[in-house]
Amino acid sequence: MHFVQVPDKHGWHWWLWVFVSPLTVVFVLDHSRSSDVPLKHFGKDARGIMNCDRFSAYGRLVALIEGLVRALCWAHYRRDFLNAGKSLNCLKTWADLWVNRIAEIYRLNEERLAVLDQAEPFKVAQEALESALEAMLQSIRLELSDPGLHWQKKKVLSSALKALGRVDCLCQKSVR
């Protein structure tokens, strides 16, 4: 293959934004990934939960819109561990352990969502989920305290620690 740069040709990256409510789904195609796009769509009076990745614009958006709560996507953290395990055989067992821990978080969340409309069972399920997240946080801190920790483990765990420092982003107390 041979690639040639064509004079006066401009490449464009576009982003497909998806806004979902109980009644509608809105698709917006925009050249920007900045917080301006959802801010324009929602306005300053928006309320609700925004499921998103770790991109900094979403943090800015939550800071701009008081009624908006960010829910970080666990799939991104899971992928970090999977990629670490694939990159070096010596990290595979470690990565698999963390992927299983995240699977447990998914399972506990499913149990929690199954009783969303039942106050007492929801409270019990919420506490179980928060307890599992706290245990995960303690495990991360313990591993990060090892001065001989592999650099790749440190990178992945540091990212997860930053997110778990914002448990409200990873474990919404209310989805109403």
C-alpha positions as YAML, in Angstrom:
chain: A
units: angstrom
residues:
- id: 1
  name: MET
  ca: [0.00, 0.00, 0.00]
- id: 2
  name: HIS
  ca: [1.07, 3.52, -0.64]
- id: 3
  name: PHE
  ca: [-0.51, 6.49, 1.03]
- id: 4
  name: VAL
  ca: [-0.33, 9.92, -0.54]
- id: 5
  name: GLN
  ca: [-1.23, 13.12, 1.19]
- id: 6
  name: VAL
  ca: [-3.61, 14.94, -1.12]
- id: 7
  name: PRO
  ca: [-3.17, 18.73, -1.11]
- id: 8
  name: ASP
  ca: [-6.19, 20.70, 0.12]
- id: 9
  name: LYS
  ca: [-7.88, 17.55, 1.42]
- id: 10
  name: HIS
  ca: [-9.15, 17.93, 4.95]
- id: 11
  name: GLY
  ca: [-10.00, 14.93, 7.07]
- id: 12
  name: TRP
  ca: [-12.79, 15.18, 9.56]
- id: 13
  name: HIS
  ca: [-13.61, 13.20, 12.63]
- id: 14
  name: TRP
  ca: [-17.23, 13.18, 13.64]
- id: 15
  name: TRP
  ca: [-18.86, 11.99, 16.83]
- id: 16
  name: LEU
  ca: [-22.23, 10.35, 17.14]
- id: 17
  name: TRP
  ca: [-23.87, 11.54, 20.32]
- id: 18
  name: VAL
  ca: [-26.82, 9.51, 21.62]
- id: 19
  name: PHE
  ca: [-29.25, 11.05, 24.10]
- id: 20
  name: VAL
  ca: [-31.76, 8.61, 25.59]
- id: 21
  name: SER
  ca: [-34.84, 9.32, 27.66]
- id: 22
  name: PRO
  ca: [-37.79, 7.07, 28.53]
- id: 23
  name: LEU
  ca: [-39.71, 8.45, 25.54]
- id: 24
  name: THR
  ca: [-37.14, 9.35, 22.91]
- id: 25
  name: VAL
  ca: [-33.70, 8.70, 21.50]
- id: 26
  name: VAL
  ca: [-31.91, 11.60, 19.83]
- id: 27
  name: PHE
  ca: [-28.86, 11.17, 17.62]
- id: 28
  name: VAL
  ca: [-26.60, 14.15, 17.02]
- id: 29
  name: LEU
  ca: [-23.68, 14.00, 14.61]
- id: 30
  name: ASP
  ca: [-21.11, 16.65, 15.47]
- id: 31
  name: HIS
  ca: [-17.45, 17.33, 14.72]
- id: 32
  name: SER
  ca: [-16.82, 18.09, 18.40]
- id: 33
  name: ARG
  ca: [-16.49, 15.80, 21.39]
- id: 34
  name: SER
  ca: [-16.47, 18.76, 23.77]
- id: 35
  name: SER
  ca: [-18.98, 19.35, 26.53]
- id: 36
  name: ASP
  ca: [-20.58, 22.01, 24.32]
- id: 37
  name: VAL
  ca: [-22.56, 19.37, 22.40]
- id: 38
  name: PRO
  ca: [-24.46, 17.86, 25.34]
- id: 39
  name: LEU
  ca: [-24.68, 21.27, 26.99]
- id: 40
  name: LYS
  ca: [-26.43, 22.61, 23.89]
- id: 41
  name: HIS
  ca: [-28.74, 19.58, 23.85]
- id: 42
  name: PHE
  ca: [-29.58, 19.48, 27.56]
- id: 43
  name: GLY
  ca: [-29.33, 23.11, 28.56]
- id: 44
  name: LYS
  ca: [-28.31, 24.25, 32.03]
- id: 45
  name: ASP
  ca: [-31.46, 22.88, 33.69]
- id: 46
  name: ALA
  ca: [-30.89, 19.23, 32.80]
- id: 47
  name: ARG
  ca: [-31.37, 16.55, 35.43]
- id: 48
  name: GLY
  ca: [-30.48, 12.88, 35.31]
- id: 49
  name: ILE
  ca: [-27.71, 10.36, 34.98]
- id: 50
  name: MET
  ca: [-25.18, 10.47, 32.16]
- id: 51
  name: ASN
  ca: [-23.51, 7.13, 31.40]
- id: 52
  name: CYS
  ca: [-20.13, 7.92, 29.89]
- id: 53
  name: ASP
  ca: [-16.45, 7.12, 29.64]
- id: 54
  name: ARG
  ca: [-13.59, 8.91, 31.39]
- id: 55
  name: PHE
  ca: [-13.25, 11.75, 28.89]
- id: 56
  name: SER
  ca: [-12.64, 15.02, 30.76]
- id: 57
  name: ALA
  ca: [-15.39, 16.91, 28.94]
- id: 58
  name: TYR
  ca: [-18.00, 14.87, 30.81]
- id: 59
  name: GLY
  ca: [-16.55, 15.93, 34.15]
- id: 60
  name: ARG
  ca: [-16.73, 19.52, 32.99]
- id: 61
  name: LEU
  ca: [-20.33, 19.03, 31.92]
- id: 62
  name: VAL
  ca: [-21.32, 17.72, 35.35]
- id: 63
  name: ALA
  ca: [-19.61, 20.75, 36.91]
- id: 64
  name: LEU
  ca: [-21.63, 23.06, 34.64]
- id: 65
  name: ILE
  ca: [-25.00, 21.35, 35.12]
- id: 66
  name: GLU
  ca: [-25.90, 20.89, 38.78]
- id: 67
  name: GLY
  ca: [-28.70, 18.35, 38.17]
- id: 68
  name: LEU
  ca: [-26.57, 16.02, 36.05]
- id: 69
  name: VAL
  ca: [-24.77, 13.03, 37.57]
- id: 70
  name: ARG
  ca: [-22.00, 11.14, 35.81]
- id: 71
  name: ALA
  ca: [-22.10, 7.33, 35.78]
- id: 72
  name: LEU
  ca: [-18.77, 5.97, 34.60]
- id: 73
  name: CYS
  ca: [-18.86, 2.86, 32.45]
- id: 74
  name: TRP
  ca: [-17.28, -0.21, 34.08]
- id: 75
  name: ALA
  ca: [-16.55, -1.69, 30.65]
- id: 76
  name: HIS
  ca: [-13.70, 0.79, 30.20]
- id: 77
  name: TYR
  ca: [-12.00, -0.27, 33.42]
- id: 78
  name: ARG
  ca: [-12.58, -3.92, 32.61]
- id: 79
  name: ARG
  ca: [-10.95, -3.39, 29.21]
- id: 80
  name: ASP
  ca: [-7.88, -1.84, 30.88]
- id: 81
  name: PHE
  ca: [-7.35, -5.04, 32.87]
- id: 82
  name: LEU
  ca: [-8.00, -7.26, 29.84]
- id: 83
  name: ASN
  ca: [-5.49, -5.31, 27.76]
- id: 84
  name: ALA
  ca: [-2.87, -5.55, 30.51]
- id: 85
  name: GLY
  ca: [-3.38, -9.31, 30.68]
- id: 86
  name: LYS
  ca: [-3.05, -9.65, 26.92]
- id: 87
  name: SER
  ca: [0.07, -7.51, 26.76]
- id: 88
  name: LEU
  ca: [2.22, -9.71, 29.01]
- id: 89
  name: ASN
  ca: [1.71, -13.33, 30.01]
- id: 90
  name: CYS
  ca: [3.01, -12.57, 33.49]
- id: 91
  name: LEU
  ca: [0.03, -10.21, 34.02]
- id: 92
  name: LYS
  ca: [-2.67, -12.59, 32.75]
- id: 93
  name: THR
  ca: [-3.56, -14.23, 36.08]
- id: 94
  name: TRP
  ca: [-3.58, -10.86, 37.83]
- id: 95
  name: ALA
  ca: [-5.76, -9.31, 35.12]
- id: 96
  name: ASP
  ca: [-8.18, -12.25, 35.19]
- id: 97
  name: LEU
  ca: [-8.59, -11.82, 38.95]
- id: 98
  name: TRP
  ca: [-9.56, -8.18, 38.46]
- id: 99
  name: VAL
  ca: [-11.89, -8.99, 35.57]
- id: 100
  name: ASN
  ca: [-13.64, -11.47, 37.88]
- id: 101
  name: ARG
  ca: [-13.93, -8.80, 40.59]
- id: 102
  name: ILE
  ca: [-15.53, -6.46, 38.09]
- id: 103
  name: ALA
  ca: [-17.89, -9.27, 37.01]
- id: 104
  name: GLU
  ca: [-18.98, -9.49, 40.63]
- id: 105
  name: ILE
  ca: [-19.74, -5.76, 40.59]
- id: 106
  name: TYR
  ca: [-21.86, -6.29, 37.46]
- id: 107
  name: ARG
  ca: [-23.69, -9.17, 39.18]
- id: 108
  name: LEU
  ca: [-24.37, -7.17, 42.34]
- id: 109
  name: ASN
  ca: [-25.62, -4.25, 40.27]
- id: 110
  name: GLU
  ca: [-28.01, -6.52, 38.36]
- id: 111
  name: GLU
  ca: [-29.38, -7.76, 41.69]
- id: 112
  name: ARG
  ca: [-29.76, -4.16, 42.83]
- id: 113
  name: LEU
  ca: [-31.59, -3.10, 39.68]
- id: 114
  name: ALA
  ca: [-33.93, -6.10, 39.92]
- id: 115
  name: VAL
  ca: [-35.34, -4.69, 43.18]
- id: 116
  name: LEU
  ca: [-35.26, -1.03, 42.26]
- id: 117
  name: ASP
  ca: [-38.92, -0.51, 43.14]
- id: 118
  name: GLN
  ca: [-38.71, -2.31, 46.50]
- id: 119
  name: ALA
  ca: [-37.28, -0.02, 49.18]
- id: 120
  name: GLU
  ca: [-35.88, -2.53, 51.69]
- id: 121
  name: PRO
  ca: [-34.45, -5.10, 49.23]
- id: 122
  name: PHE
  ca: [-32.97, -2.22, 47.23]
- id: 123
  name: LYS
  ca: [-31.31, -0.84, 50.36]
- id: 124
  name: VAL
  ca: [-29.78, -4.27, 51.11]
- id: 125
  name: ALA
  ca: [-28.60, -4.69, 47.50]
- id: 126
  name: GLN
  ca: [-27.19, -1.15, 47.44]
- id: 127
  name: GLU
  ca: [-25.24, -1.83, 50.63]
- id: 128
  name: ALA
  ca: [-23.87, -5.10, 49.19]
- id: 129
  name: LEU
  ca: [-22.72, -3.28, 46.07]
- id: 130
  name: GLU
  ca: [-21.12, -0.45, 48.03]
- id: 131
  name: SER
  ca: [-19.40, -2.99, 50.30]
- id: 132
  name: ALA
  ca: [-17.96, -4.81, 47.27]
- id: 133
  name: LEU
  ca: [-16.75, -1.50, 45.84]
- id: 134
  name: GLU
  ca: [-15.13, -0.60, 49.16]
- id: 135
  name: ALA
  ca: [-13.38, -4.01, 49.24]
- id: 136
  name: MET
  ca: [-12.19, -3.40, 45.69]
- id: 137
  name: LEU
  ca: [-10.89, 0.01, 46.68]
- id: 138
  name: GLN
  ca: [-8.96, -1.50, 49.61]
- id: 139
  name: SER
  ca: [-7.45, -4.16, 47.31]
- id: 140
  name: ILE
  ca: [-6.32, -1.50, 44.87]
- id: 141
  name: ARG
  ca: [-4.75, 0.58, 47.63]
- id: 142
  name: LEU
  ca: [-2.97, -2.49, 49.00]
- id: 143
  name: GLU
  ca: [-1.52, -3.40, 45.60]
- id: 144
  name: LEU
  ca: [-0.49, 0.19, 44.90]
- id: 145
  name: SER
  ca: [1.40, 0.30, 48.20]
- id: 146
  name: ASP
  ca: [3.85, -2.32, 46.85]
- id: 147
  name: PRO
  ca: [7.01, -0.41, 45.81]
- id: 148
  name: GLY
  ca: [7.92, -3.21, 43.39]
- id: 149
  name: LEU
  ca: [4.57, -3.16, 41.58]
- id: 150
  name: HIS
  ca: [4.86, -3.68, 37.80]
- id: 151
  name: TRP
  ca: [4.45, -0.35, 35.98]
- id: 152
  name: GLN
  ca: [1.52, -1.63, 33.92]
- id: 153
  name: LYS
  ca: [-0.34, -2.83, 37.00]
- id: 154
  name: LYS
  ca: [0.29, 0.56, 38.58]
- id: 155
  name: LYS
  ca: [-1.10, 2.38, 35.56]
- id: 156
  name: VAL
  ca: [-4.31, 0.33, 35.44]
- id: 157
  name: LEU
  ca: [-4.85, 0.33, 39.19]
- id: 158
  name: SER
  ca: [-4.20, 4.08, 39.46]
- id: 159
  name: SER
  ca: [-6.90, 4.72, 36.87]
- id: 160
  name: ALA
  ca: [-9.33, 2.48, 38.75]
- id: 161
  name: LEU
  ca: [-8.41, 4.13, 42.06]
- id: 162
  name: LYS
  ca: [-9.17, 7.55, 40.65]
- id: 163
  name: ALA
  ca: [-12.61, 6.31, 39.59]
- id: 164
  name: LEU
  ca: [-13.32, 4.52, 42.85]
- id: 165
  name: GLY
  ca: [-12.48, 7.71, 44.64]
- id: 166
  name: ARG
  ca: [-15.68, 8.80, 42.94]
- id: 167
  name: VAL
  ca: [-17.85, 5.83, 43.91]
- id: 168
  name: ASP
  ca: [-20.88, 8.00, 43.20]
- id: 169
  name: CYS
  ca: [-19.82, 7.89, 39.54]
- id: 170
  name: LEU
  ca: [-19.54, 4.11, 39.50]
- id: 171
  name: CYS
  ca: [-22.43, 3.15, 41.77]
- id: 172
  name: GLN
  ca: [-25.46, 5.38, 41.52]
- id: 173
  name: LYS
  ca: [-27.51, 5.42, 44.71]
- id: 174
  name: SER
  ca: [-30.60, 6.31, 42.74]
- id: 175
  name: VAL
  ca: [-31.42, 5.89, 39.09]
- id: 176
  name: ARG
  ca: [-34.70, 7.76, 39.27]
...
